[in-house]
Amino acid sequence: MSGISLTAIERQTLASLSQVTALQARTQERLNTGKKVNSASDDAVAYFRSQSLYNRSTAILGYKTGIDQSVQTINAALTGTSAVETLLDQLQGILTDARTGTANERASATTQFQNIAQQLSELVKDTTYQGLNILTSSSASLSTQFSERTAATYTISGYNL
């Protein structure tokens, strides 16, 4: 058996083809990941800088999620307190009407008052967001951290309505 012999041009063409294949694989990896630098062997400084920025952006997204959850909890509490205010206005109207009413009207007003009071109680109990109700317990609290670099936090303490 004889060995395969290549001319200089064939060897150069084979080396170029091998290099093109490697470049194509690298380009395909970049397209698949969306990253220019995928490993420390590509460019160590850029890779570690990229990892640092990626970790920072992940942390910021975590804080944003916490802030969004806090905003939604506060919105739920505000919606609940607005509904409570509406029911309290209805109760006040019933009391005002009952002052000048007859005995039968007062009995009817008492029934209405009790029904609305029950609705009010259920409304306050149901005003929750992801299991947290800051309207029914003074021990409930919501704390939101804005950054790991500072002690920037916002804490809301619950109130027992």
N, C-alpha and C positions, 0 to 999 in steps of 0.2 A: 504494500500500500504506500502510496506516495502522499505527502502532505499537500495541503492547499496553499498555493502561493498567490499572493495579491500584489498587484503593481502599486506603485506609490499613489497614483490617482485613486485607485479603488480603496486603499487604506484611508486616504483623506476623505473620500466620500462616505465611507463607513463611519468614521469619527464624527463627521458633520451630522450624519443621520442620527447617531447616538446622542449628540448634543441637542439636536432639535427635539428628539423624543423626551429628553430630560426637561427641556424648557416647556414643552407642551404639557407634561405631567405637572410641573410647578404651576403653570397658568391655570390648569384645570382645578388644582387644589385651591388656588386663590379664588377662583370663580365659585367653587362649592362652598367655601367657608366665608367668603366676603372679606377675608383678611389678607393684607399684603404680606405680612410676616406671620407664618404659622408655627414656627419653632425657633428655638434659640440658634440653631445652626444656620438659619436664613440670615439673621442679623440680630445678634445678641442684645445690643443696646435697644434697638427698636422693639424687639420682642418683649423685654422686661418693662419698657416704658408702656407698651400696649397693654400688658397684663395689669400693670398698676392702674392705668386709666380704666380698664374694663372692670376691675374690682371696685374702683371708686364709683363708677356709674351704677354698678349693681347696688352698692350701699345707698346711693342717692335714690334709686328706684324704690328701695326698701323704706326709706324715710317718706317718700312721696306716697307710698301705699298706706303707711301709718297715718299720714296727714289726711288722706282721702277718707280713711275709715273714721277718723275723728270728726271730720266735717259731716259725714253721713249720720253719725251718732248725734251730733248737735242738731242737725236738721230734723231728725226724728223727734228729738226732745222739743224743739221749737214748734213743730207741727202739733205735737201733743199738747203743749201749753196753750197754743192758739185754740185748739178744740176745747180745752178745759175752760178757757175764758168765755167761749161761746155758750157752753153749758151753764156756767156761773151766771151769765147774763139772763139766760132763760129762768134759772132759779130765782133771780132777783125779780124778774117780771111776775112770776107766780106768787111770790111773797107780797108784792105790791098789790096785785089783784085780790089776794086773799084778805088783806086788811079791810077792804070795803065790801067784801062779799057776804052772802048769807051763810048759814051753817052748812047747808048742802054744798055750796060752792067752795067753802073752806075744806070740806071733806074731800071733794074732788081735787082741790089744789094740793092737799096733803098726799094723795095718791100720785099725782103728777110729780110732786116734789121728790117723793121716794123713788119713783122710776128714773127720774133724771139723776138723782144722787147715785143710784146703782150704775147707770151708764157712765157717770163721772168716775166712779171707782174702777170700773172695768177699763175705761179708756186709759187711766193712769197706769194700770197694771200692764196694758198691752203696748204701751209706748216704749218699745225696745228696738235696738238695732244690734243684730248678731248676739243676742242674749244679754246685752248690757242695757239696763234701765236706770238712768240717772235721776228719774223722777220718783222712785219708790224707796230708795235707800240712801241714807246719809253716809253709809260706809262704801257705797259704789264710787269709783273714781275713774277718770279717763286721763291718761297721761300720754302726751305726744312729744317725741324728741325730734328736733329739727336738724341736728348735726352731731357728729361724734366729736368734733373739734371743740365745741363749746357746750356749755350746760344749758343751751337754749331748749327748754321744754315748756309745755303748756299743760297745766293740770286742771281738770274740772272735777269738782267734788259733787257727789250726788246730793239730792235733797228729798226728804221724805214728804211727799205731798199727801 
